[in-house]
Amino acid sequence: MDLNSWALKWINPMWNEGFTAGCGTNPLIFCPSQWHKRKEAVVYFLRMMYRRDYQPPEPKHYFSDVDYSDWSGKWIDAAQDAGIVEACGTSPLRFCPEETLKREVAAYMMYYAKNLGPPSFDFSLSLNPSSGSITQGSETSTTVTATLVSGTTQQVSLSCSGLPSGASHSFNPSSISPTASSVLTISTSSSTPEGTYSITVTGTGGVKTRTATYTLTITDGGLPSEIVANSGSPADIQAAIDMVNAGDTIRIPAGRFAFDGRIELSKEGITVTGTGTNETTLYRSAEGTNSGFFKISGNKITIKNIRFLGISDPDSNSADRGIYIGNEIDFRITGCYFEHFGHSGINVYGKDARGVIDHCKFVDIWKPAIRNLGYGVAVERDNYWEENVQLGGPDAVFIEDCEFIRFRHAVAANAGAHYVFRYNSVWNDKDDNYYRGSQAVDAHGQGYGSTVGTRAVEVYNNILETTVDGDSNAALIRGGDGVIFNNTIKGYNYAVTLTTEGDSKYQIHDLWIWNNEGAKSGEVSNAHPDQLEEERDYYLRQKPGYTPYTYPHPLTLNGLSPSFDFSISLSPSSASISQGSSVSTTVTAILVSETTQPVSLTCSDLPSGASYSFDQPSVNPTASSTLAILTSSSTPAGTYSITVTGTGGGKTRTATKEAVVYFLRMMYGRDYQPPEPKHYFSDVDYNDWSGKYRSMPPRMRGSSRRVGRVHCASARRTHSQDLSQSI
């Protein structure tokens, strides 16, 4: 060793304290210009930090070029956790374990590792998304992630500043232990000023303060408008979409519509709704359209109350989809029906996609001619592998309160997917030689064209039932982490079967299974005990510290949850009769959303001496009843606004309408024509034909009954129709 070397003062203390033995004895030499491999050097660094008897935990598989069957794998990952080494490349993350370090540089680094001890706690903050645009009086949310940078995790408290006047915020939860996430919700009032604001999100913990900036744009909060498409054809729906702004609604009318194209939904916050799955049907009439009816490519988009039908021909080999969702945040598919799709009812693919599929029904999602595919919901993540996945958080695809009847898999996953499957009803009676044995819940490892496997699944509180003797597994898990618990199993041999697929990195490593009851042969079957070990890769007990995410999902609590609703219409909505005679009209209760319920019909505001009857006093929408109104010879002449009321499922809907034409003709004869108008009323459009009818003689105006004005806009739905009777 050169006594004049700068490194001598670093090397001697390391030798004196027993942390290096040099490279030779007799004489004692250090070999300062020789090299350490990087994988060898991390051992010395870690022992300087944690003392000479330190042993690292099991590896976390951070690096793509590290052989984790080698002794060095767990040392390298521990050094990464400690923050004392840097990667040699990214995308994918690489360590270069066989590359070398000079021994004199290694001694210098070991000395400081010894004296510094374990690295201090530090973290970073990130937001996803980092910006948003909302209208006055509405709210938006973003996921705040605190990522552990170094040291042992500590609690981080979250706060928010820079909000405009009239705005407020909340965190769920308000403090986290990195690496972990919280949802920040920002709410505005109708008085919050328009403009763009830089909002600072602050995390404080372990004497560290870190910040991230969210850019919020607030626009005019006028009432969202609703545009009714002329029909359910792709052209008419697209025309309606072109007319709306962010946050508006497109309503597809009742009817059955051929739909052989695809529409892309990109305007943030819009809703596309039918009038109910028994009323609005979109169907494929031709083979070859394998993309979805709708592709969601904008954030916060909702699709609801529509029946989607694929090709029903049993010989069809069309791998079609109902809805395709890309890299979008806070989507919602609710109250929809899917049948006869070769690929899937709903296919989610994007890296950052998150949202909820709720109260939907999937039937016969399987085509014998394909002999593969056939998923109620297929979840993928564009081959993105999340190193530190968070269970129980908001960043996943949620499938809840849905019904699945006959399928190959009710839910399937690959390519880095993370899904939550909960409170669903799954039932299968499909029995053929190929189909038999398919699992309801599926998670792939690496394979089938994906470079990574499923990342995580959370499966709980479902009813999974089959009547097919050959169906062995309610759930088949081939890769990823997660929890599977509290499921009721009927007819399957096993609740969960574990197997392997592809690269070991993407196999099962942290899966927790408990309290799944009812399987014929047992809760768990391990198909590869030589590769998957209990208490190392999977655990048959409750996961410590796990808390399920909020149920129902917060996106279902924003006023959009599907519930029974209906409207009332009358045909005809006005009539003219003489005293002592009768008139009838057809009352139709139209189903607007969810499953039909009985609606009771009544009639009010009849003149004296008049009575009514319904041939069906109670109907199940969509259905009709005939209302008959009978007068007596003593019923006074006049114009009456009669209200027809329907009550059912906690909803009350009415139909009324003002009319004066028949009353005037009763007084002056059926060929009566009025003079030019006198412009008596402030709210009458005297360019309209009705204006001159409203300019009645003074004695007539004094004796008439005024009826409340009803405003009907073609772009908005109203439950008010009208029946007027002139006697």
C-alpha positions in Angstrom: 0.0 0.0 0.0 1.5 3.4 -1.0 1.9 5.3 2.3 1.2 8.5 0.4 -2.1 7.3 -1.0 -5.1 9.4 -0.2 -7.1 6.2 0.5 -4.9 5.0 3.4 -6.7 6.9 6.1 -10.0 5.3 5.0 -8.7 1.8 4.6 -6.9 1.4 8.0 -10.0 2.0 10.2 -11.9 -0.6 8.1 -9.1 -3.2 8.7 -8.7 -2.4 12.4 -12.4 -2.9 13.0 -12.6 -6.2 11.1 -14.7 -5.1 8.1 -12.1 -6.0 5.5 -9.4 -8.7 5.5 -7.4 -7.3 2.6 -6.5 -9.4 -0.5 -3.5 -11.3 0.8 -1.2 -12.1 3.8 2.5 -12.7 4.3 2.9 -9.8 3.7 -0.5 -8.2 4.5 -1.7 -6.4 1.3 -4.9 -4.6 0.4 -4.7 -4.5 -3.5 -6.2 -1.0 -3.7 -6.4 -1.0 -7.5 -8.2 -4.2 -7.9 -11.9 -4.3 -8.3 -15.0 -5.4 -6.4 -18.0 -6.7 -8.3 -21.0 -4.5 -7.5 -22.9 -7.4 -6.1 -20.0 -8.1 -3.7 -19.6 -4.5 -2.6 -23.2 -4.1 -1.4 -22.5 -6.7 1.4 -19.8 -4.5 2.9 -21.9 -1.4 2.7 -24.9 -3.0 4.4 -22.8 -4.4 7.2 -21.2 -1.0 7.8 -24.7 0.4 8.2 -26.4 -2.4 10.1 -23.4 -4.1 11.9 -21.3 -7.0 10.8 -23.9 -9.7 11.7 -26.6 -8.2 9.5 -28.7 -10.5 7.3 -31.0 -9.0 4.6 -34.7 -9.9 4.2 -36.1 -11.9 1.2 -35.7 -10.0 -2.1 -38.4 -7.8 -3.6 -37.3 -8.4 -7.2 -36.6 -4.8 -8.1 -34.0 -5.3 -10.9 -34.5 -7.0 -14.3 -30.9 -8.2 -14.6 -30.4 -9.7 -11.1 -30.4 -13.5 -10.7 -32.6 -13.8 -7.6 -31.7 -17.5 -7.2 -28.1 -16.3 -6.5 -27.0 -15.4 -3.0 -26.5 -11.8 -3.9 -30.1 -11.0 -4.9 -31.4 -10.2 -1.4 -28.3 -8.2 -0.6 -28.8 -6.1 -3.7 -32.4 -5.4 -3.0 -31.6 -4.5 0.6 -29.0 -2.0 -0.6 -31.7 -0.5 -2.9 -34.0 -0.1 0.1 -31.3 1.5 2.1 -30.5 4.0 -0.7 -26.7 3.3 -0.7 -26.4 2.2 -4.3 -27.8 3.5 -7.6 -29.2 1.5 -10.5 -27.1 1.4 -13.7 -30.1 1.7 -16.0 -33.9 2.2 -16.1 -36.8 1.0 -18.3 -36.4 -1.7 -17.1 -34.5 -1.1 -13.8 -31.0 -2.6 -14.0 -28.2 -3.1 -11.4 -25.3 -4.5 -13.4 -24.3 -7.0 -10.6 -21.2 -8.3 -12.5 -19.7 -4.9 -13.2 -16.9 -3.8 -10.8 -15.9 -1.1 -8.4 -12.3 -0.2 -7.4 -11.5 -1.4 -3.9 -10.2 2.0 -2.8 -13.6 3.6 -3.8 -15.4 0.8 -2.1 -13.5 1.4 1.1 -14.4 5.1 1.0 -18.1 4.2 0.6 -17.9 1.6 3.3 -16.4 4.1 5.8 -19.3 6.6 5.3 -21.9 3.8 5.4 -20.5 2.7 8.7 -20.6 6.2 10.2 -23.9 7.3 8.7 -25.8 4.2 9.9 -29.2 3.5 8.4 -30.4 6.3 6.0 -32.8 8.8 7.5 -36.5 8.6 6.6 -37.4 10.5 3.4 -40.2 10.4 0.9 -41.5 12.0 -2.3 -45.0 13.2 -3.3 -46.7 12.7 -6.6 -50.3 13.3 -8.0 -52.3 11.4 -10.5 -53.7 13.2 -12.3 -51.8 16.4 -11.7 -54.4 18.7 -13.2 -58.2 18.8 -13.7 -61.0 21.0 -15.0 -64.4 21.3 -13.4 -67.4 23.6 -13.4 -68.4 25.8 -10.5 -70.3 23.8 -7.8 -68.7 20.4 -8.7 -65.8 18.5 -7.4 -62.8 16.6 -8.6 -60.3 14.1 -7.1 -56.7 13.0 -7.5 -54.6 10.3 -6.0 -51.8 11.5 -3.8 -48.9 9.0 -3.5 -46.2 9.3 -0.9 -43.3 7.1 -2.0 -40.6 5.9 0.4 -37.2 7.1 -0.7 -35.0 6.0 2.2 -35.1 4.8 5.8 -37.9 3.2 7.6 -41.4 4.4 6.9 -43.0 6.9 9.2 -46.4 8.6 9.2 -46.9 11.5 6.8 -49.7 14.0 7.4 -51.3 15.6 4.3 -52.5 19.1 3.8 -53.6 21.4 1.0 -53.2 25.1 0.4 -53.9 27.6 -2.4 -57.6 26.8 -2.8 -59.8 29.6 -4.3 -62.6 31.1 -2.2 -65.6 28.9 -1.8 -63.6 25.7 -2.2 -62.8 23.0 0.3 -60.8 19.8 0.4 -60.6 16.4 2.1 -58.1 13.5 2.1 -59.1 9.9 2.5 -57.1 9.0 4.5 -55.6 12.2 5.9 -52.3 10.5 6.9 -50.4 7.6 5.3 -47.2 5.6 5.8 -45.1 5.7 2.6 -45.3 4.0 0.2 -49.0 4.5 0.2 -51.8 6.6 -1.4 -54.7 8.9 -0.4 -57.5 10.4 -2.4 -57.7 14.2 -2.4 -61.1 15.6 -3.2 -61.6 19.3 -4.0 -65.1 20.6 -3.8 -66.2 24.0 -5.2 -69.4 26.1 -4.7 -71.4 28.0 -7.2 -69.7 31.2 -6.0 -66.1 29.9 -6.5 -64.5 32.3 -9.0 -63.6 31.0 -12.5 -59.9 30.7 -13.2 -56.9 28.4 -13.1 -55.3 27.8 -9.6 -52.0 26.2 -8.5 -52.9 24.1 -5.4 -50.1 22.9 -3.2 -50.3 19.5 -1.6 -48.0 19.1 1.3 -46.8 16.0 3.1 -45.1 16.3 6.5 -43.4 13.5 8.5 -40.2 12.6 10.1 -39.0 16.2 10.0 -39.3 16.1 6.2 -41.7 18.3 4.2 -42.4 17.5 0.6 -44.9 19.1 -1.8 -46.6 18.6 -5.2 -48.7 20.9 -7.3 -52.2 20.3 -8.6 -53.5 22.6 -11.4 -57.2 23.2 -11.1 -59.2 25.0 -13.7 -62.7 26.2 -12.8 -65.2 27.1 -15.5 -68.8 28.5 -15.6 -71.0 26.2 -13.6 -74.2 26.5 -15.7 -76.5 23.5 -15.4 -75.3 20.5 -17.4 -77.5 20.1 -20.5 -79.0 16.9 -21.8 -79.2 16.2 -25.5 -81.5 13.5 -26.8 -80.1 11.7 -29.8 -82.4 11.3 -32.8 -81.9 7.5 -32.6 -79.4 5.0 -31.4 -77.5 4.8 -34.7 -73.7 5.6 -34.5 -74.3 8.7 -36.7 -77.1 10.1 -34.5 -75.3 9.4 -31.2 -72.1 11.0 -32.6 -74.1 14.1 -33.7 -75.4 14.4 -30.2 -71.9 14.1 -28.7 -70.7 16.8 -31.0 -73.3 19.2 -29.5 -72.4 18.7 -25.8 -69.7 20.1 -23.6 -67.8 18.5 -20.8 -70.1 17.3 -18.0 -73.2 17.1 -20.3 -75.5 14.0 -20.9 -76.4 12.3 -24.2 -79.6 10.3 -23.9 -80.3 7.5 -26.4 -84.0 7.1 -26.9 -86.0 3.8 -26.5 -85.7 1.4 -29.5 -83.6 -1.3 -31.0 -80.7 0.0 -33.1 -78.1 -1.6 -35.4 -74.6 -0.5 -34.3 -71.8 -1.6 -36.5 -69.2 1.1 -35.9 -67.4 2.4 -32.9 -67.8 5.8 -31.1 -64.9 7.3 -29.1 -65.9 9.2 -26.0 -63.2 11.8 -25.2 -65.0 14.8 -23.7 -64.3 14.8 -19.9 -67.2 14.1 -17.6 -69.9 13.3 -20.2 -72.6 10.7 -19.6 -74.1 8.4 -22.2 -77.4 6.9 -21.1 -80.2 4.8 -22.5 -83.7 4.9 -21.2 -83.3 1.5 -19.5 -81.9 -1.9 -20.5 -85.4 -3.1 -21.5 -85.9 0.0 -23.7 -82.6 1.0 -25.4 -80.8 -1.8 -27.2 -77.7 -1.5 -29.4 -76.8 -4.6 -31.4 -74.2 -5.8 -33.8 -75.7 -6.9 -37.2 -72.5 -7.8 -39.0 -69.3 -9.8 -38.3 -65.9 -8.2 -38.1 -66.4 -5.3 -35.7 -64.2 -6.5 -32.8 -63.7 -3.2 -31.1 -66.2 -1.9 -28.6 -69.5 -0.1 -29.3 -67.8 2.7 -27.3 -64.2 3.4 -26.6 -63.6 5.6 -23.5 -60.7 7.9 -24.0 -61.6 10.7 -21.6 -61.7 10.9 -17.9 -64.8 10.7 -15.6 -67.0 9.3 -18.4 -70.2 7.3 -17.5 -72.2 4.9 -19.6 -75.4 3.6 -18.2 -78.8 2.0 -18.8 -78.1 0.4 -22.2 -78.4 -3.2 -23.5 -75.5 -4.2 -25.6 -75.9 -7.3 -27.9 -73.0 -9.0 -29.8 -73.4 -11.4 -32.7 -75.7 -14.2 -31.5 -75.1 -16.7 -34.4 -73.7 -19.8 -32.7 -71.3 -20.2 -35.6 -69.9 -16.6 -35.2 -66.2 -16.3 -34.6 -66.3 -12.6 -34.0 -64.1 -11.7 -31.0 -66.2 -8.6 -30.3 -66.4 -6.4 -27.2 -69.1 -4.3 -25.7 -67.1 -1.4 -24.2 -63.3 -0.7 -24.5 -61.6 1.5 -21.9 -58.2 2.9 -22.4 -55.9 4.8 -20.1 -58.7 6.7 -18.3 -59.4 7.8 -14.7 -62.8 7.6 -12.8 -64.8 5.9 -15.5 -68.1 4.3 -14.5 -70.2 1.6 -16.3 -73.5 1.1 -14.5 -76.9 -0.5 -15.0 -75.9 -2.0 -18.4 -76.6 -5.5 -20.0 -74.1 -7.4 -22.1 -74.8 -10.6 -24.1 -73.2 -12.7 -26.9 -69.7 -11.2 -27.0 -66.8 -13.3 -28.2 -64.0 -11.4 -26.4 -65.6 -9.6 -23.4 -68.5 -7.5 -22.3 -66.0 -4.8 -21.1 -62.3 -4.7 -21.8 -60.0 -2.4 -19.7 -56.5 -1.9 -20.9 -54.8 1.3 -19.9 -51.8 1.7 -17.5 -53.5 4.3 -15.3 -57.1 3.1 -15.9 -59.2 3.2 -12.7 -63.0 3.2 -12.1 -66.0 1.1 -11.3 -68.2 -1.4 -13.2 -71.4 -1.8 -11.1 -74.9 -3.1 -11.3 -74.3 -4.7 -14.7 -75.4 -8.0 -16.1 -73.3 -10.3 -18.3 -75.0 -13.2 -20.1 -73.6 -15.9 -22.5 -70.2 -14.2 -23.0 -68.7 -17.1 -24.9 -68.6 -18.3 -28.6 -68.1 -22.0 -29.3 -66.5 -21.2 -32.7 -63.7 -19.3 -30.9 -63.1 -21.9 -28.2 -61.2 -19.4 -26.1 -61.6 -15.8 -24.7 -65.2 -15.3 -23.4 -64.7 -12.9 -20.5 -67.4 -10.9 -18.7 -64.8 -8.3 -17.8 -61.2 -8.5 -19.1 -58.6 -6.3 -17.2 -55.1 -5.5 -18.6 -52.6 -2.8 -17.8 -50.5 -2.3 -20.9 -47.8 -4.5 -19.5 -47.0 -2.1 -16.7 -45.6 -3.7 -13.5 -46.2 -1.7 -10.4 -43.3 -2.6 -8.0 -45.0 -1.5 -4.8 -48.7 -2.4 -5.3 -51.1 -1.1 -2.7 -54.0 -3.4 -1.7 -57.1 -1.7 -0.4 -56.5 1.5 -2.3 -58.4 3.3 -5.0 -56.0 2.6 -8.0 -57.7 -0.4 -9.4 -60.5 -1.5 -11.6 -63.5 -2.3 -9.4 -66.2 -4.8 -10.4 -69.1 -4.8 -7.9 -72.7 -5.7 -7.5 -72.8 -7.3 -11.0 -74.4 -10.5 -12.2 -72.6 -13.1 -14.5 -74.5 -15.9 -16.2 -72.7 -18.4 -18.5 -69.2 -17.4 -19.5 -65.7 -18.8 -19.8 -64.4 -16.5 -17.1 -66.5 -13.9 -15.3 -63.3 -11.8 -14.8 -59.9 -12.4 -16.4 -56.6 -10.5 -16.0 -53.1 -10.2 -17.4 -50.4 -7.6 -18.5 -50.0 -6.0 -15.0 -53.7 -5.8 -14.1 -55.0 -5.0 -10.6 -58.7 -5.6 -10.1 -61.2 -5.7 -7.2 -64.0 -8.2 -7.7 -66.6 -7.9 -4.9 -70.3 -8.4 -4.0 -71.0 -10.1 -7.4 -73.3 -13.0 -8.2 -71.7 -15.6 -10.6 -73.6 -18.6 -12.0 -72.7 -21.1 -14.7 -74.5 -24.0 -16.3 -72.6 -24.1 -19.6 -71.5 -27.6 -20.2 -69.6 -28.8 -23.3 -66.3 -30.7 -23.8 -64.1 -27.6 -24.2 -65.9 -25.2 -21.9 -66.2 -27.6 -19.0 -63.6 -26.8 -16.2 -63.3 -23.1 -16.8 -62.9 -21.0 -13.7 -65.1 -18.0 -12.8 -62.3 -15.8 -11.5 -59.0 -15.8 -13.4 -55.5 -14.2 -13.0 -52.8 -15.0 -15.5 -49.1 -15.1 -14.9 -46.7 -14.0 -17.7 -47.9 -15.4 -21.0 -50.4 -15.3 -23.9 -48.6 -12.3 -25.5 -48.1 -10.3 -22.2 -44.6 -9.4 -21.0 -45.7 -9.3 -17.4 -48.4 -11.1 -15.5 -51.4 -10.1 -13.3 -50.1 -7.7 -10.5 -52.9 -8.1 -7.9 -56.4 -9.3 -7.3 -58.8 -8.6 -4.4 -61.7 -11.0 -4.5 -64.3 -11.0 -1.7 -67.9 -11.3 -0.7 -69.0 -13.0 -4.0 -71.3 -15.9 -4.6 -69.6 -18.2 -7.1 -71.8 -21.1 -8.3 -71.8 -23.8 -11.0 -74.0 -26.7 -11.9 -71.3 -28.3 -14.2 -69.6 -31.3 -12.6 -66.3 -30.7 -14.4 -65.8 -27.1 -13.0 -62.9 -27.6 -10.7 -61.9 -24.1 -9.6 -64.0 -21.1 -8.6 -60.7 -19.1 -8.9 -57.5 -20.0 -10.8 -54.6 -17.8 -9.8 -51.5 -18.1 -11.9 -49.6 -15.0 -10.8 -49.6 -11.8 -8.7 -50.4 -10.8 -5.2 -53.7 -10.2 -3.5 -56.4 -11.3 -1.1 -59.3 -13.8 -1.6 -61.7 -14.1 1.2 -65.4 -14.4 2.4 -66.6 -15.9 -0.8 -69.5 -18.4 -1.0 -68.6 -21.3 -3.2 -71.3 -23.7 -4.7 -70.6 -26.6 -7.0 -66.9 -26.1 -7.5 -64.4 -28.6 -6.2 -62.0 -25.9 -4.9 -62.5 -22.3 -4.0 -59.0 -21.4 -5.2 -56.4 -23.3 -7.2 -52.8 -22.0 -7.4 -50.5 -22.7 -10.4 -47.6 -21.1 -12.2 -47.1 -19.5 -15.6 -44.2 -17.8 -17.2 -41.3 -16.0 -15.5 -41.0 -16.6 -11.8 -41.0 -12.8 -11.1 -44.6 -12.7 -12.1 -45.7 -15.8 -10.2 -47.6 -15.8 -6.9 -45.5 -14.2 -4.2 -47.8 -12.6 -1.6 -51.4 -14.1 -1.8 -53.6 -14.3 1.2 -56.6 -16.7 1.3 -59.2 -17.2 4.1 -62.8 -17.9 4.9 -64.0 -19.1 1.5 -66.6 -21.7 2.3 -68.7 -24.3 0.4 -66.3 -25.9 -2.1 -66.8 -29.7 -2.4 -63.1 -30.7 -2.0 -61.5 -27.9 0.0 -60.6 -24.2 0.0 -57.2 -24.4 -1.8 -55.5 -26.7 -4.2 -51.8 -26.1 -4.9 -50.9 -27.5 -8.4 -47.2 -26.8 -8.0 -46.0 -27.4 -4.4 -42.4 -27.6 -5.6 -42.6 -24.0 -6.7 -45.3 -22.4 -4.6 -44.7 -22.7 -0.8 -47.2 -21.9 1.9 -46.0 -19.2 4.3 -43.6 -17.9 1.6 -45.7 -17.4 -1.5 -49.2 -17.8 -0.1 -50.9 -17.7 3.3 -54.1 -19.4 4.4 -55.0 -16.7 6.9 -56.2 -13.1 7.1 -53.7 -10.6 5.8 -52.4 -8.4 8.6 -53.3 -4.7 8.3 -55.5 -5.2 5.2 -58.6 -3.0 4.9 -60.9 -3.2 1.9 -61.5 0.0 -0.1 -64.7 1.9 0.6 -67.9 0.1 -0.4 -70.0 1.0 -2.3 -67.3 2.6 -4.4 -67.4 6.5 -4.0 -68.0 6.9 -7.7 -71.4 5.2 -7.2 -72.4 7.8 -4.6 -72.4 10.8 -6.9 -76.1 10.7 -7.7 -75.6 8.5 -10.7 -76.5 5.2 -9.0 -79.1 3.4 -11.1 -82.5 3.1 -9.4 -86.0 2.4 -10.6 -87.5 5.4 -12.4 -90.2 5.9 -15.0 -92.0 8.7 -16.8 -95.7 9.1 -17.7 -97.1 10.1 -21.1 -100.7 10.5 -22.4 -102.1 10.0 -25.9 -104.0 12.0 -26.7 -103.1 14.7 -24.2 -106.3 16.8 -24.7 -109.9 16.4 -25.7 -113.2 18.2 -26.1 -116.5 16.6 -25.1 -120.1 17.6 -24.3 -121.7 17.5 -20.9 -123.0 14.0 -20.1 -120.5 12.2 -22.4 -117.1 10.5 -21.8 -113.6 10.5 -23.3 -110.6 8.2 -23.0 -106.8 8.4 -23.3 -103.9 6.0 -23.1 -101.6 6.4 -20.1 -98.2 4.9 -20.7 -95.7 4.4 -17.9 -92.2 4.2 -19.5 -89.3 2.5 -17.7 -86.4 4.9 -17.5 -83.9 2.9 -15.4 -83.3 -0.3 -13.5 -85.7 -3.2 -13.0 -89.5 -2.6 -13.4 -91.7 -2.3 -10.3 -95.5 -1.9 -10.0 -96.8 1.7 -10.6 -100.3 2.6 -9.2 -102.3 5.1 -11.3 -104.7 7.8 -10.0 -106.4 10.9 -11.4 -107.2 14.3 -9.7 -108.6 17.8 -10.4 -111.7 16.5 -12.1 -114.7 19.0 -12.3 -117.8 18.3 -10.2 -120.1 15.6 -11.5 -117.2 13.8 -13.3 -115.6 10.5 -12.5 -112.8 8.3 -13.9 -111.6 4.7 -14.2 -108.5 2.9 -15.3 -108.8 -0.5 -17.0 -105.4 -1.3 -15.4 -105.1 0.7 -12.2 -101.6 -0.7 -11.7 -98.9 -1.4 -14.4 -95.3 -2.5 -14.6 -93.4 -0.1 -16.9 -93.1 -0.1 -19.8 -96.9 -0.7 -20.0 -100.1 1.2 -20.7 -103.6 1.6 -19.2 -106.7 3.3 -20.6 -108.1 6.2 -18.6 -111.8 6.9 -19.1 -113.3 10.2 -17.9 -117.1 10.3 -17.6 -119.1 13.6 -17.1 -122.7 14.2 -16.1 -125.3 16.6 -17.4 -124.5 18.9 -14.4 -120.8 19.0 -15.0 -120.0 22.7 -15.5 -118.6 23.8 -18.9 -115.0 25.0 -18.8 -111.4 23.9 -19.4 -109.9 21.7 -16.7 -106.3 20.6 -16.2 -106.5 17.0 -15.0 -103.5 15.4 -13.3 -102.6 11.8 -13.9 -100.2 10.5 -11.2 -98.1 7.3 -11.2 -96.6 6.1 -7.9 -94.1 3.2 -7.5 -90.7 2.3 -6.2 -90.5 5.5 -4.1 -91.0 7.6 -7.2 -94.1 9.8 -8.1 -94.5 11.0 -11.7 -97.4 13.1 -13.2 -98.8 14.1 -16.5 -100.8 17.3 -17.1 -101.2 19.9 -19.9 -102.9 23.2 -20.5 -105.3 23.6 -23.5 -107.8 26.3 -24.5 -108.6 25.5 -28.1 -111.4 23.1 -27.4 -113.0 25.3 -24.8 -113.4 28.2 -27.2 -114.8 26.0 -29.9 -117.3 24.6 -27.4 -118.5 28.2 -26.7 -118.5 29.5 -30.3 -118.8 26.4 -32.5 -116.2 24.0 -33.9 -115.5 26.2 -37.0 -114.6 29.2 -34.7 -111.5 31.2 -35.7 -110.2 33.9 -33.2 -109.3 37.5 -34.2 -105.8 38.8 -34.1 -104.2 38.7 -30.6 -104.4 41.7 -28.1 -101.1 40.8 -26.4 -102.6 40.5 -22.9 -100.0 38.1 -21.5 -96.2 38.6 -20.8 -95.2 35.0 -21.2 -97.0 34.2 -24.5 -95.1 33.9 -27.8 -97.5 35.8 -30.1 -95.6 34.5 -33.1 -97.0 31.1 -32.2 -100.4 30.0 -33.6 -101.7 29.7 -30.0 -101.3 33.4 -29.2 -104.6 34.5 -30.7 -106.4 31.7 -28.8 -105.1 33.1 -25.5 -106.4 36.6 -26.2 -109.8 35.7 -24.8 -112.7 38.1 -24.2 -112.6 39.8 -20.8 -115.6 37.8 -19.4 -113.9 34.6 -20.5 -110.6 35.5 -18.9 -112.4 36.3 -15.6 -114.0 32.9 -15.4 -111.3 30.6 -16.7 -109.0 28.5 -14.5 -105.3 29.3 -15.0 -103.1 26.3 -15.2 -99.3 26.4 -14.3 -97.1 26.8 -17.3 -94.9 23.9 -18.3 -91.6 24.6 -20.0 -90.4 21.8 -22.3 -86.9 21.9 -23.9 -85.9 19.4 -26.5 -82.5 19.0 -24.9 -83.9 18.2 -21.5 -86.0 15.3 -20.1 -89.3 16.1 -18.3 -91.7 13.9 -16.5 -94.6 16.3 -17.2 -97.1 15.5 -19.9 -100.6 16.9 -20.0 -104.2 16.0 -20.3 -106.7 18.8 -20.8 -110.4 18.3 -21.1 -112.8 20.9 -22.4 -116.4 20.3 -21.6 
